[in-house]
Amino acid sequence: MRRHEFQPGRMVAGAVLLTAGVLYLLDATGEADLAWWVIVPLTMGGLSLAAMLGLVTYSVRRDRRDRISPSSDG
């Protein structure tokens, strides 16, 4: 398998959606009694955190790439 870049934003998004899915499953089977206002903010907040983390990761990698590559200005 080919190696790929670690993308923490996607990992956080996956973990948040997996958690929301498990909580929904527990609610559907009757194991837990969760209101909708618990799941929706958890999911939206987690996806917002994942988006910000993805933007930070992108900007750090772009900055590193710009410092390493030779400038075409001169």
PQR file of N, CA, C, O and H, with PARSE charges and radii, in Angstrom:
ATOM      1  N   MET A   1       0.842  -1.178   0.000 -0.4000 1.5000
ATOM      2  CA  MET A   1       0.000   0.000   0.000 -0.0000 2.0000
ATOM      3  C   MET A   1       0.889   1.244   0.000  0.5500 1.7000
ATOM      4  O   MET A   1       1.884   1.319   0.722 -0.5500 1.4000
ATOM      5  N   ARG A   2       0.516   2.190  -0.806 -0.4000 1.5000
ATOM      6  CA  ARG A   2       1.278   3.420  -0.917 -0.0000 2.0000
ATOM      7  C   ARG A   2       1.046   4.296   0.307  0.5500 1.7000
ATOM      8  O   ARG A   2      -0.081   4.410   0.789 -0.5500 1.4000
ATOM      9  H   ARG A   2      -0.292   2.129  -1.392  0.4000 1.0000
ATOM     10  N   ARG A   3       2.099   4.907   0.805 -0.4000 1.5000
ATOM     11  CA  ARG A   3       1.980   5.800   1.965 -0.0000 2.0000
ATOM     12  C   ARG A   3       1.346   7.109   1.537  0.5500 1.7000
ATOM     13  O   ARG A   3       1.526   7.557   0.405 -0.5500 1.4000
ATOM     14  H   ARG A   3       3.014   4.815   0.413  0.4000 1.0000
ATOM     15  N   HIS A   4       0.617   7.707   2.431 -0.4000 1.5000
ATOM     16  CA  HIS A   4      -0.035   8.967   2.147 -0.0000 2.0000
ATOM     17  C   HIS A   4       0.169   9.926   3.317  0.5500 1.7000
ATOM     18  O   HIS A   4       0.603   9.535   4.401 -0.5500 1.4000
ATOM     19  H   HIS A   4       0.471   7.343   3.351  0.4000 1.0000
ATOM     20  N   GLU A   5      -0.154  11.180   3.066 -0.4000 1.5000
ATOM     21  CA  GLU A   5       0.002  12.195   4.107 -0.0000 2.0000
ATOM     22  C   GLU A   5      -1.010  11.974   5.225  0.5500 1.7000
ATOM     23  O   GLU A   5      -2.143  11.557   4.987 -0.5500 1.4000
ATOM     24  H   GLU A   5      -0.506  11.498   2.186  0.4000 1.0000
ATOM     25  N   PHE A   6      -0.581  12.260   6.431 -0.4000 1.5000
ATOM     26  CA  PHE A   6      -1.496  12.237   7.566 -0.0000 2.0000
ATOM     27  C   PHE A   6      -2.366  13.479   7.500  0.5500 1.7000
ATOM     28  O   PHE A   6      -1.856  14.596   7.409 -0.5500 1.4000
ATOM     29  H   PHE A   6       0.340  12.599   6.624  0.4000 1.0000
ATOM     30  N   GLN A   7      -3.680  13.288   7.544 -0.4000 1.5000
ATOM     31  CA  GLN A   7      -4.613  14.405   7.462 -0.0000 2.0000
ATOM     32  C   GLN A   7      -5.471  14.408   8.725  0.5500 1.7000
ATOM     33  O   GLN A   7      -6.485  13.714   8.792 -0.5500 1.4000
ATOM     34  H   GLN A   7      -4.094  12.381   7.618  0.4000 1.0000
ATOM     35  N   PRO A   8      -5.064  15.189   9.721 -0.5600 1.5000
ATOM     36  CA  PRO A   8      -5.774  15.160  11.004  0.2800 2.0000
ATOM     37  C   PRO A   8      -7.209  15.666  10.923  0.5500 1.7000
ATOM     38  O   PRO A   8      -8.050  15.227  11.707 -0.5500 1.4000
ATOM     39  N   GLY A   9      -7.513  16.566  10.007 -0.4000 1.5000
ATOM     40  CA  GLY A   9      -8.883  17.055   9.863 -0.0000 2.0000
ATOM     41  C   GLY A   9      -9.838  15.939   9.470  0.5500 1.7000
ATOM     42  O   GLY A   9     -10.948  15.857   9.995 -0.5500 1.4000
ATOM     43  H   GLY A   9      -6.830  16.922   9.370  0.4000 1.0000
ATOM     44  N   ARG A  10      -9.421  15.092   8.562 -0.4000 1.5000
ATOM     45  CA  ARG A  10     -10.254  13.967   8.146 -0.0000 2.0000
ATOM     46  C   ARG A  10     -10.396  12.945   9.269  0.5500 1.7000
ATOM     47  O   ARG A  10     -11.454  12.335   9.424 -0.5500 1.4000
ATOM     48  H   ARG A  10      -8.519  15.158   8.135  0.4000 1.0000
ATOM     49  N   MET A  11      -9.343  12.758  10.046 -0.4000 1.5000
ATOM     50  CA  MET A  11      -9.422  11.831  11.161 -0.0000 2.0000
ATOM     51  C   MET A  11     -10.430  12.326  12.205  0.5500 1.7000
ATOM     52  O   MET A  11     -11.225  11.539  12.718 -0.5500 1.4000
ATOM     53  H   MET A  11      -8.484  13.253   9.920  0.4000 1.0000
ATOM     54  N   VAL A  12     -10.400  13.610  12.516 -0.4000 1.5000
ATOM     55  CA  VAL A  12     -11.333  14.176  13.489 -0.0000 2.0000
ATOM     56  C   VAL A  12     -12.759  14.094  12.954  0.5500 1.7000
ATOM     57  O   VAL A  12     -13.677  13.748  13.698 -0.5500 1.4000
ATOM     58  H   VAL A  12      -9.754  14.250  12.099  0.4000 1.0000
ATOM     59  N   ALA A  13     -12.956  14.405  11.678 -0.4000 1.5000
ATOM     60  CA  ALA A  13     -14.292  14.322  11.088 -0.0000 2.0000
ATOM     61  C   ALA A  13     -14.830  12.894  11.157  0.5500 1.7000
ATOM     62  O   ALA A  13     -16.000  12.684  11.475 -0.5500 1.4000
ATOM     63  H   ALA A  13     -12.210  14.686  11.074  0.4000 1.0000
ATOM     64  N   GLY A  14     -13.992  11.932  10.863 -0.4000 1.5000
ATOM     65  CA  GLY A  14     -14.409  10.536  10.943 -0.0000 2.0000
ATOM     66  C   GLY A  14     -14.750  10.112  12.361  0.5500 1.7000
ATOM     67  O   GLY A  14     -15.733   9.405  12.584 -0.5500 1.4000
ATOM     68  H   GLY A  14     -13.041  12.102  10.605  0.4000 1.0000
ATOM     69  N   ALA A  15     -13.947  10.538  13.310 -0.4000 1.5000
ATOM     70  CA  ALA A  15     -14.209  10.188  14.708 -0.0000 2.0000
ATOM     71  C   ALA A  15     -15.510  10.818  15.202  0.5500 1.7000
ATOM     72  O   ALA A  15     -16.271  10.182  15.931 -0.5500 1.4000
ATOM     73  H   ALA A  15     -13.149  11.113  13.129  0.4000 1.0000
ATOM     74  N   VAL A  16     -15.763  12.053  14.811 -0.4000 1.5000
ATOM     75  CA  VAL A  16     -16.993  12.740  15.224 -0.0000 2.0000
ATOM     76  C   VAL A  16     -18.210  12.053  14.621  0.5500 1.7000
ATOM     77  O   VAL A  16     -19.192  11.811  15.323 -0.5500 1.4000
ATOM     78  H   VAL A  16     -15.145  12.570  14.219  0.4000 1.0000
ATOM     79  N   LEU A  17     -18.160  11.739  13.335 -0.4000 1.5000
ATOM     80  CA  LEU A  17     -19.302  11.094  12.697 -0.0000 2.0000
ATOM     81  C   LEU A  17     -19.507   9.676  13.219  0.5500 1.7000
ATOM     82  O   LEU A  17     -20.644   9.218  13.339 -0.5500 1.4000
ATOM     83  H   LEU A  17     -17.362  11.936  12.765  0.4000 1.0000
ATOM     84  N   LEU A  18     -18.426   8.983  13.529 -0.4000 1.5000
ATOM     85  CA  LEU A  18     -18.540   7.655  14.126 -0.0000 2.0000
ATOM     86  C   LEU A  18     -19.188   7.740  15.505  0.5500 1.7000
ATOM     87  O   LEU A  18     -20.048   6.925  15.837 -0.5500 1.4000
ATOM     88  H   LEU A  18     -17.502   9.355  13.431  0.4000 1.0000
ATOM     89  N   THR A  19     -18.785   8.711  16.298 -0.4000 1.5000
ATOM     90  CA  THR A  19     -19.382   8.911  17.623 -0.0000 2.0000
ATOM     91  C   THR A  19     -20.863   9.239  17.508  0.5500 1.7000
ATOM     92  O   THR A  19     -21.679   8.694  18.251 -0.5500 1.4000
ATOM     93  H   THR A  19     -18.086   9.373  16.028  0.4000 1.0000
ATOM     94  N   ALA A  20     -21.214  10.121  16.584 -0.4000 1.5000
ATOM     95  CA  ALA A  20     -22.623  10.475  16.394 -0.0000 2.0000
ATOM     96  C   ALA A  20     -23.426   9.259  15.937  0.5500 1.7000
ATOM     97  O   ALA A  20     -24.564   9.068  16.367 -0.5500 1.4000
ATOM     98  H   ALA A  20     -20.551  10.564  15.980  0.4000 1.0000
ATOM     99  N   GLY A  21     -22.848   8.451  15.082 -0.4000 1.5000
ATOM    100  CA  GLY A  21     -23.531   7.250  14.623 -0.0000 2.0000
ATOM    101  C   GLY A  21     -23.758   6.246  15.738  0.5500 1.7000
ATOM    102  O   GLY A  21     -24.829   5.646  15.827 -0.5500 1.4000
ATOM    103  H   GLY A  21     -21.924   8.606  14.733  0.4000 1.0000
ATOM    104  N   VAL A  22     -22.754   6.058  16.592 -0.4000 1.5000
ATOM    105  CA  VAL A  22     -22.895   5.145  17.726 -0.0000 2.0000
ATOM    106  C   VAL A  22     -23.942   5.665  18.703  0.5500 1.7000
ATOM    107  O   VAL A  22     -24.755   4.892  19.210 -0.5500 1.4000
ATOM    108  H   VAL A  22     -21.884   6.546  16.519  0.4000 1.0000
ATOM    109  N   LEU A  23     -23.930   6.962  18.969 -0.4000 1.5000
ATOM    110  CA  LEU A  23     -24.943   7.534  19.864 -0.0000 2.0000
ATOM    111  C   LEU A  23     -26.342   7.387  19.281  0.5500 1.7000
ATOM    112  O   LEU A  23     -27.289   7.092  20.010 -0.5500 1.4000
ATOM    113  H   LEU A  23     -23.269   7.590  18.557  0.4000 1.0000
ATOM    114  N   TYR A  24     -26.481   7.588  17.977 -0.4000 1.5000
ATOM    115  CA  TYR A  24     -27.775   7.417  17.329 -0.0000 2.0000
ATOM    116  C   TYR A  24     -28.222   5.960  17.411  0.5500 1.7000
ATOM    117  O   TYR A  24     -29.394   5.684  17.668 -0.5500 1.4000
ATOM    118  H   TYR A  24     -25.711   7.827  17.384  0.4000 1.0000
ATOM    119  N   LEU A  25     -27.298   5.032  17.196 -0.4000 1.5000
ATOM    120  CA  LEU A  25     -27.614   3.606  17.296 -0.0000 2.0000
ATOM    121  C   LEU A  25     -28.052   3.232  18.707  0.5500 1.7000
ATOM    122  O   LEU A  25     -29.013   2.483  18.883 -0.5500 1.4000
ATOM    123  H   LEU A  25     -26.346   5.256  16.987  0.4000 1.0000
ATOM    124  N   LEU A  26     -27.350   3.753  19.713 -0.4000 1.5000
ATOM    125  CA  LEU A  26     -27.741   3.496  21.094 -0.0000 2.0000
ATOM    126  C   LEU A  26     -29.131   4.061  21.386  0.5500 1.7000
ATOM    127  O   LEU A  26     -29.917   3.441  22.104 -0.5500 1.4000
ATOM    128  H   LEU A  26     -26.570   4.362  19.570  0.4000 1.0000
ATOM    129  N   ASP A  27     -29.431   5.226  20.835 -0.4000 1.5000
ATOM    130  CA  ASP A  27     -30.743   5.829  21.034 -0.0000 2.0000
ATOM    131  C   ASP A  27     -31.821   5.016  20.318  0.5500 1.7000
ATOM    132  O   ASP A  27     -32.916   4.842  20.853 -0.5500 1.4000
ATOM    133  H   ASP A  27     -28.793   5.729  20.252  0.4000 1.0000
ATOM    134  N   ALA A  28     -31.532   4.522  19.131 -0.4000 1.5000
ATOM    135  CA  ALA A  28     -32.510   3.766  18.357 -0.0000 2.0000
ATOM    136  C   ALA A  28     -32.823   2.410  18.998  0.5500 1.7000
ATOM    137  O   ALA A  28     -33.950   1.924  18.904 -0.5500 1.4000
ATOM    138  H   ALA A  28     -30.642   4.663  18.697  0.4000 1.0000
ATOM    139  N   THR A  29     -31.835   1.807  19.642 -0.4000 1.5000
ATOM    140  CA  THR A  29     -32.073   0.508  20.279 -0.0000 2.0000
ATOM    141  C   THR A  29     -32.661   0.646  21.670  0.5500 1.7000
ATOM    142  O   THR A  29     -33.057  -0.354  22.269 -0.5500 1.4000
ATOM    143  H   THR A  29     -30.920   2.201  19.718  0.4000 1.0000
ATOM    144  N   GLY A  30     -32.729   1.847  22.194 -0.4000 1.5000
ATOM    145  CA  GLY A  30     -33.310   2.064  23.509 -0.0000 2.0000
ATOM    146  C   GLY A  30     -32.313   1.984  24.651  0.5500 1.7000
ATOM    147  O   GLY A  30     -32.705   2.046  25.816 -0.5500 1.4000
ATOM    148  H   GLY A  30     -32.407   2.659  21.708  0.4000 1.0000
ATOM    149  N   GLU A  31     -31.048   1.849  24.342 -0.4000 1.5000
ATOM    150  CA  GLU A  31     -30.003   1.779  25.368 -0.0000 2.0000
ATOM    151  C   GLU A  31     -29.740   3.145  26.006  0.5500 1.7000
ATOM    152  O   GLU A  31     -29.334   3.232  27.165 -0.5500 1.4000
ATOM    153  H   GLU A  31     -30.730   1.799  23.396  0.4000 1.0000
ATOM    154  N   ALA A  32     -29.975   4.195  25.243 -0.4000 1.5000
ATOM    155  CA  ALA A  32     -29.770   5.553  25.744 -0.0000 2.0000
ATOM    156  C   ALA A  32     -30.937   6.418  25.267  0.5500 1.7000
ATOM    157  O   ALA A  32     -31.545   6.151  24.231 -0.5500 1.4000
ATOM    158  H   ALA A  32     -30.305   4.124  24.302  0.4000 1.0000
ATOM    159  N   ASP A  33     -31.228   7.437  26.028 -0.4000 1.5000
ATOM    160  CA  ASP A  33     -32.304   8.349  25.655 -0.0000 2.0000
ATOM    161  C   ASP A  33     -31.686   9.736  25.432  0.5500 1.7000
ATOM    162  O   ASP A  33     -31.536  10.524  26.366 -0.5500 1.4000
ATOM    163  H   ASP A  33     -30.734   7.654  26.870  0.4000 1.0000
ATOM    164  N   LEU A  34     -31.335  10.010  24.172 -0.4000 1.5000
ATOM    165  CA  LEU A  34     -30.675  11.264  23.828 -0.0000 2.0000
ATOM    166  C   LEU A  34     -31.621  12.146  23.031  0.5500 1.7000
ATOM    167  O   LEU A  34     -32.339  11.668  22.152 -0.5500 1.4000
ATOM    168  H   LEU A  34     -31.457   9.370  23.414  0.4000 1.0000
ATOM    169  N   ALA A  35     -31.617  13.414  23.336 -0.4000 1.5000
ATOM    170  CA  ALA A  35     -32.412  14.368  22.578 -0.0000 2.0000
ATOM    171  C   ALA A  35     -31.644  14.781  21.314  0.5500 1.7000
ATOM    172  O   ALA A  35     -30.423  14.642  21.244 -0.5500 1.4000
ATOM    173  H   ALA A  35     -31.034  13.803  24.049  0.4000 1.0000
ATOM    174  N   TRP A  36     -32.372  15.284  20.332 -0.4000 1.5000
ATOM    175  CA  TRP A  36     -31.720  15.686  19.085 -0.0000 2.0000
ATOM    176  C   TRP A  36     -30.741  16.818  19.309  0.5500 1.7000
ATOM    177  O   TRP A  36     -29.755  16.938  18.582 -0.5500 1.4000
ATOM    178  H   TRP A  36     -33.364  15.397  20.389  0.4000 1.0000
ATOM    179  N   TRP A  37     -30.999  17.656  20.314 -0.4000 1.5000
ATOM    180  CA  TRP A  37     -30.124  18.800  20.544 -0.0000 2.0000
ATOM    181  C   TRP A  37     -28.791  18.406  21.169  0.5500 1.7000
ATOM    182  O   TRP A  37     -27.943  19.266  21.407 -0.5500 1.4000
ATOM    183  H   TRP A  37     -31.800  17.558  20.905  0.4000 1.0000
ATOM    184  N   VAL A  38     -28.598  17.133  21.434 -0.4000 1.5000
ATOM    185  CA  VAL A  38     -27.286  16.656  21.878 -0.0000 2.0000
ATOM    186  C   VAL A  38     -26.444  16.241  20.673  0.5500 1.7000
ATOM    187  O   VAL A  38     -25.261  16.568  20.590 -0.5500 1.4000
ATOM    188  H   VAL A  38     -29.286  16.434  21.240  0.4000 1.0000
ATOM    189  N   ILE A  39     -27.060  15.526  19.752 -0.4000 1.5000
ATOM    190  CA  ILE A  39     -26.340  14.985  18.598 -0.0000 2.0000
ATOM    191  C   ILE A  39     -25.990  16.070  17.577  0.5500 1.7000
ATOM    192  O   ILE A  39     -24.870  16.107  17.069 -0.5500 1.4000
ATOM    193  H   ILE A  39     -28.022  15.261  19.819  0.4000 1.0000
ATOM    194  N   VAL A  40     -26.932  16.940  17.282 -0.4000 1.5000
ATOM    195  CA  VAL A  40     -26.713  17.943  16.228 -0.0000 2.0000
ATOM    196  C   VAL A  40     -25.577  18.908  16.581  0.5500 1.7000
ATOM    197  O   VAL A  40     -24.697  19.110  15.743 -0.5500 1.4000
ATOM    198  H   VAL A  40     -27.842  16.910  17.695  0.4000 1.0000
ATOM    199  N   PRO A  41     -25.546  19.516  17.773 -0.5600 1.5000
ATOM    200  CA  PRO A  41     -24.420  20.402  18.079  0.2800 2.0000
ATOM    201  C   PRO A  41     -23.083  19.654  18.177  0.5500 1.7000
ATOM    202  O   PRO A  41     -22.040  20.193  17.809 -0.5500 1.4000
ATOM    203  N   LEU A  42     -23.120  18.419  18.672 -0.4000 1.5000
ATOM    204  CA  LEU A  42     -21.895  17.617  18.728 -0.0000 2.0000
ATOM    205  C   LEU A  42     -21.336  17.412  17.325  0.5500 1.7000
ATOM    206  O   LEU A  42     -20.139  17.578  17.094 -0.5500 1.4000
ATOM    207  H   LEU A  42     -23.968  17.981  18.971  0.4000 1.0000
ATOM    208  N   THR A  43     -22.206  17.052  16.400 -0.4000 1.5000
ATOM    209  CA  THR A  43     -21.771  16.813  15.023 -0.0000 2.0000
ATOM    210  C   THR A  43     -21.305  18.107  14.353  0.5500 1.7000
ATOM    211  O   THR A  43     -20.252  18.128  13.716 -0.5500 1.4000
ATOM    212  H   THR A  43     -23.179  16.917  16.588  0.4000 1.0000
ATOM    213  N   MET A  44     -22.069  19.171  14.491 -0.4000 1.5000
ATOM    214  CA  MET A  44     -21.697  20.431  13.842 -0.0000 2.0000
ATOM    215  C   MET A  44     -20.422  21.020  14.450  0.5500 1.7000
ATOM    216  O   MET A  44     -19.569  21.539  13.730 -0.5500 1.4000
ATOM    217  H   MET A  44     -22.924  19.154  15.009  0.4000 1.0000
ATOM    218  N   GLY A  45     -20.299  20.940  15.749 -0.4000 1.5000
ATOM    219  CA  GLY A  45     -19.083  21.430  16.395 -0.0000 2.0000
ATOM    220  C   GLY A  45     -17.860  20.615  16.000  0.5500 1.7000
ATOM    221  O   GLY A  45     -16.787  21.166  15.751 -0.5500 1.4000
ATOM    222  H   GLY A  45     -20.992  20.518  16.334  0.4000 1.0000
ATOM    223  N   GLY A  46     -18.029  19.309  15.944 -0.4000 1.5000
ATOM    224  CA  GLY A  46     -16.913  18.449  15.545 -0.0000 2.0000
ATOM    225  C   GLY A  46     -16.495  18.664  14.109  0.5500 1.7000
ATOM    226  O   GLY A  46     -15.304  18.680  13.801 -0.5500 1.4000
ATOM    227  H   GLY A  46     -18.901  18.861  16.146  0.4000 1.0000
ATOM    228  N   LEU A  47     -17.471  18.830  13.222 -0.4000 1.5000
ATOM    229  CA  LEU A  47     -17.133  19.086  11.826 -0.0000 2.0000
ATOM    230  C   LEU A  47     -16.495  20.462  11.645  0.5500 1.7000
ATOM    231  O   LEU A  47     -15.624  20.638  10.793 -0.5500 1.4000
ATOM    232  H   LEU A  47     -18.439  18.816  13.472  0.4000 1.0000
ATOM    233  N   SER A  48     -16.923  21.428  12.439 -0.4000 1.5000
ATOM    234  CA  SER A  48     -16.280  22.751  12.397 -0.0000 2.0000
ATOM    235  C   SER A  48     -14.839  22.671  12.886  0.5500 1.7000
ATOM    236  O   SER A  48     -13.943  23.286  12.309 -0.5500 1.4000
ATOM    237  H   SER A  48     -17.631  21.285  13.131  0.4000 1.0000
ATOM    238  N   LEU A  49     -14.627  21.914  13.949 -0.4000 1.5000
ATOM    239  CA  LEU A  49     -13.264  21.707  14.453 -0.0000 2.0000
ATOM    240  C   LEU A  49     -12.401  21.010  13.409  0.5500 1.7000
ATOM    241  O   LEU A  49     -11.239  21.369  13.221 -0.5500 1.4000
ATOM    242  H   LEU A  49     -15.356  21.415  14.418  0.4000 1.0000
ATOM    243  N   ALA A  50     -12.962  20.021  12.734 -0.4000 1.5000
ATOM    244  CA  ALA A  50     -12.218  19.305  11.690 -0.0000 2.0000
ATOM    245  C   ALA A  50     -11.868  20.237  10.530  0.5500 1.7000
ATOM    246  O   ALA A  50     -10.772  20.153   9.976 -0.5500 1.4000
ATOM    247  H   ALA A  50     -13.906  19.729  12.887  0.4000 1.0000
ATOM    248  N   ALA A  51     -12.795  21.127  10.161 -0.4000 1.5000
ATOM    249  CA  ALA A  51     -12.521  22.071   9.075 -0.0000 2.0000
ATOM    250  C   ALA A  51     -11.397  23.033   9.457  0.5500 1.7000
ATOM    251  O   ALA A  51     -10.500  23.296   8.656 -0.5500 1.4000
ATOM    252  H   ALA A  51     -13.685  21.196  10.611  0.4000 1.0000
ATOM    253  N   MET A  52     -11.449  23.558  10.687 -0.4000 1.5000
ATOM    254  CA  MET A  52     -10.375  24.463  11.131 -0.0000 2.0000
ATOM    255  C   MET A  52      -9.034  23.743  11.195  0.5500 1.7000
ATOM    256  O   MET A  52      -8.001  24.305  10.829 -0.5500 1.4000
ATOM    257  H   MET A  52     -12.178  23.345  11.338  0.4000 1.0000
ATOM    258  N   LEU A  53      -9.053  22.509  11.658 -0.4000 1.5000
ATOM    259  CA  LEU A  53      -7.821  21.725  11.728 -0.0000 2.0000
ATOM    260  C   LEU A  53      -7.276  21.454  10.333  0.5500 1.7000
ATOM    261  O   LEU A  53      -6.064  21.489  10.121 -0.5500 1.4000
ATOM    262  H   LEU A  53      -9.892  22.053  11.955  0.4000 1.0000
ATOM    263  N   GLY A  54      -8.158  21.187   9.386 -0.4000 1.5000
ATOM    264  CA  GLY A  54      -7.725  20.991   8.005 -0.0000 2.0000
ATOM    265  C   GLY A  54      -7.113  22.247   7.411  0.5500 1.7000
ATOM    266  O   GLY A  54      -6.120  22.173   6.688 -0.5500 1.4000
ATOM    267  H   GLY A  54      -9.142  21.159   9.558  0.4000 1.0000
ATOM    268  N   LEU A  55      -7.696  23.398   7.711 -0.4000 1.5000
ATOM    269  CA  LEU A  55      -7.132  24.659   7.208 -0.0000 2.0000
ATOM    270  C   LEU A  55      -5.770  24.953   7.819  0.5500 1.7000
ATOM    271  O   LEU A  55      -4.865  25.416   7.126 -0.5500 1.4000
ATOM    272  H   LEU A  55      -8.503  23.458   8.299  0.4000 1.0000
ATOM    273  N   VAL A  56      -5.622  24.687   9.110 -0.4000 1.5000
ATOM    274  CA  VAL A  56      -4.327  24.898   9.764 -0.0000 2.0000
ATOM    275  C   VAL A  56      -3.283  23.964   9.182  0.5500 1.7000
ATOM    276  O   VAL A  56      -2.157  24.382   8.909 -0.5500 1.4000
ATOM    277  H   VAL A  56      -6.358  24.311   9.673  0.4000 1.0000
ATOM    278  N   THR A  57      -3.644  22.704   8.990 -0.4000 1.5000
ATOM    279  CA  THR A  57      -2.715  21.734   8.409 -0.0000 2.0000
ATOM    280  C   THR A  57      -2.300  22.153   7.014  0.5500 1.7000
ATOM    281  O   THR A  57      -1.123  22.076   6.661 -0.5500 1.4000
ATOM    282  H   THR A  57      -4.558  22.365   9.212  0.4000 1.0000
ATOM    283  N   TYR A  58      -3.263  22.598   6.216 -0.4000 1.5000
ATOM    284  CA  TYR A  58      -2.959  23.042   4.860 -0.0000 2.0000
ATOM    285  C   TYR A  58      -2.007  24.236   4.868  0.5500 1.7000
ATOM    286  O   TYR A  58      -1.059  24.282   4.084 -0.5500 1.4000
ATOM    287  H   TYR A  58      -4.219  22.661   6.502  0.4000 1.0000
ATOM    288  N   SER A  59      -2.257  25.195   5.747 -0.4000 1.5000
ATOM    289  CA  SER A  59      -1.402  26.387   5.757 -0.0000 2.0000
ATOM    290  C   SER A  59       0.013  26.062   6.237  0.5500 1.7000
ATOM    291  O   SER A  59       0.983  26.632   5.736 -0.5500 1.4000
ATOM    292  H   SER A  59      -3.027  25.157   6.384  0.4000 1.0000
ATOM    293  N   VAL A  60       0.134  25.160   7.194 -0.4000 1.5000
ATOM    294  CA  VAL A  60       1.471  24.764   7.667 -0.0000 2.0000
ATOM    295  C   VAL A  60       2.223  24.041   6.562  0.5500 1.7000
ATOM    296  O   VAL A  60       3.404  24.311   6.342 -0.5500 1.4000
ATOM    297  H   VAL A  60      -0.654  24.697   7.600  0.4000 1.0000
ATOM    298  N   ARG A  61       1.566  23.133   5.871 -0.4000 1.5000
ATOM    299  CA  ARG A  61       2.239  22.402   4.788 -0.0000 2.0000
ATOM    300  C   ARG A  61       2.592  23.325   3.627  0.5500 1.7000
ATOM    301  O   ARG A  61       3.649  23.178   3.013 -0.5500 1.4000
ATOM    302  H   ARG A  61       0.607  22.914   6.050  0.4000 1.0000
ATOM    303  N   ARG A  62       1.710  24.279   3.324 -0.4000 1.5000
ATOM    304  CA  ARG A  62       2.011  25.217   2.243 -0.0000 2.0000
ATOM    305  C   ARG A  62       3.208  26.079   2.602  0.5500 1.7000
ATOM    306  O   ARG A  62       4.058  26.350   1.754 -0.5500 1.4000
ATOM    307  H   ARG A  62       0.851  24.398   3.822  0.4000 1.0000
ATOM    308  N   ASP A  63       3.281  26.519   3.877 -0.4000 1.5000
ATOM    309  CA  ASP A  63       4.401  27.338   4.324 -0.0000 2.0000
ATOM    310  C   ASP A  63       5.704  26.551   4.250  0.5500 1.7000
ATOM    311  O   ASP A  63       6.723  27.073   3.798 -0.5500 1.4000
ATOM    312  H   ASP A  63       2.591  26.299   4.566  0.4000 1.0000
ATOM    313  N   ARG A  64       5.672  25.300   4.690 -0.4000 1.5000
ATOM    314  CA  ARG A  64       6.885  24.461   4.609 -0.0000 2.0000
ATOM    315  C   ARG A  64       7.305  24.234   3.168  0.5500 1.7000
ATOM    316  O   ARG A  64       8.491  24.292   2.845 -0.5500 1.4000
ATOM    317  H   ARG A  64       4.844  24.876   5.056  0.4000 1.0000
ATOM    318  N   ARG A  65       6.331  23.976   2.300 -0.4000 1.5000
ATOM    319  CA  ARG A  65       6.636  23.728   0.896 -0.0000 2.0000
ATOM    320  C   ARG A  65       7.233  24.977   0.251  0.5500 1.7000
ATOM    321  O   ARG A  65       8.149  24.875  -0.565 -0.5500 1.4000
ATOM    322  H   ARG A  65       5.367  23.929   2.563  0.4000 1.0000
ATOM    323  N   ASP A  66       6.717  26.161   0.613 -0.4000 1.5000
ATOM    324  CA  ASP A  66       7.234  27.400   0.047 -0.0000 2.0000
ATOM    325  C   ASP A  66       8.642  27.703   0.535  0.5500 1.7000
ATOM    326  O   ASP A  66       9.441  28.282  -0.201 -0.5500 1.4000
ATOM    327  H   ASP A  66       5.972  26.243   1.276  0.4000 1.0000
ATOM    328  N   ARG A  67       8.956  27.315   1.775 -0.4000 1.5000
ATOM    329  CA  ARG A  67      10.303  27.565   2.295 -0.0000 2.0000
ATOM    330  C   ARG A  67      11.322  26.607   1.698  0.5500 1.7000
ATOM    331  O   ARG A  67      12.483  26.973   1.516 -0.5500 1.4000
ATOM    332  H   ARG A  67       8.307  26.845   2.373  0.4000 1.0000
ATOM    333  N   ILE A  68      10.904  25.390   1.391 -0.4000 1.5000
ATOM    334  CA  ILE A  68      11.842  24.387   0.880 -0.0000 2.0000
ATOM    335  C   ILE A  68      12.090  24.564  -0.610  0.5500 1.7000
ATOM    336  O   ILE A  68      13.230  24.440  -1.057 -0.5500 1.4000
ATOM    337  H   ILE A  68       9.960  25.092   1.539  0.4000 1.0000
ATOM    338  N   SER A  69      11.055  24.851  -1.387 -0.4000 1.5000
ATOM    339  CA  SER A  69      11.230  24.946  -2.831 -0.0000 2.0000
ATOM    340  C   SER A  69      11.987  26.229  -3.183  0.5500 1.7000
ATOM    341  O   SER A  69      11.800  27.268  -2.550 -0.5500 1.4000
ATOM    342  H   SER A  69      10.129  24.952  -1.024  0.4000 1.0000
ATOM    343  N   PRO A  70      12.842  26.137  -4.201 -0.5600 1.5000
ATOM    344  CA  PRO A  70      13.582  27.327  -4.614  0.2800 2.0000
ATOM    345  C   PRO A  70      12.645  28.351  -5.243  0.5500 1.7000
ATOM    346  O   PRO A  70      11.686  27.998  -5.929 -0.5500 1.4000
ATOM    347  N   SER A  71      12.937  29.605  -5.001 -0.4000 1.5000
ATOM    348  CA  SER A  71      12.112  30.694  -5.518 -0.0000 2.0000
ATOM    349  C   SER A  71      12.365  30.878  -6.997  0.5500 1.7000
ATOM    350  O   SER A  71      13.500  30.772  -7.461 -0.5500 1.4000
ATOM    351  H   SER A  71      13.717  29.891  -4.444  0.4000 1.0000
ATOM    352  N   SER A  72      11.294  31.157  -7.746 -0.4000 1.5000
ATOM    353  CA  SER A  72      11.440  31.381  -9.185 -0.0000 2.0000
ATOM    354  C   SER A  72      11.648  32.869  -9.493  0.5500 1.7000
ATOM    355  O   SER A  72      11.667  33.268 -10.657 -0.5500 1.4000
ATOM    356  H   SER A  72      10.371  31.243  -7.369  0.4000 1.0000
ATOM    357  N   ASP A  73      11.804  33.697  -8.432 -0.4000 1.5000
ATOM    358  CA  ASP A  73      11.975  35.137  -8.638 -0.0000 2.0000
ATOM    359  C   ASP A  73      13.370  35.501  -9.130  0.5500 1.7000
ATOM    360  O   ASP A  73      13.547  36.502  -9.825 -0.5500 1.4000
ATOM    361  H   ASP A  73      11.789  33.373  -7.486  0.4000 1.0000
ATOM    362  N   GLY A  74      14.343  34.700  -8.775 -0.4000 1.5000
ATOM    363  CA  GLY A  74      15.615  35.248  -9.060 -0.0000 2.0000
ATOM    364  C   GLY A  74      16.700  34.450  -9.496  0.5500 1.7000
ATOM    365  O   GLY A  74      17.791  34.967  -9.733 -0.5500 1.4000
ATOM    366  H   GLY A  74      14.199  33.887  -8.211  0.4000 1.0000
TER
END
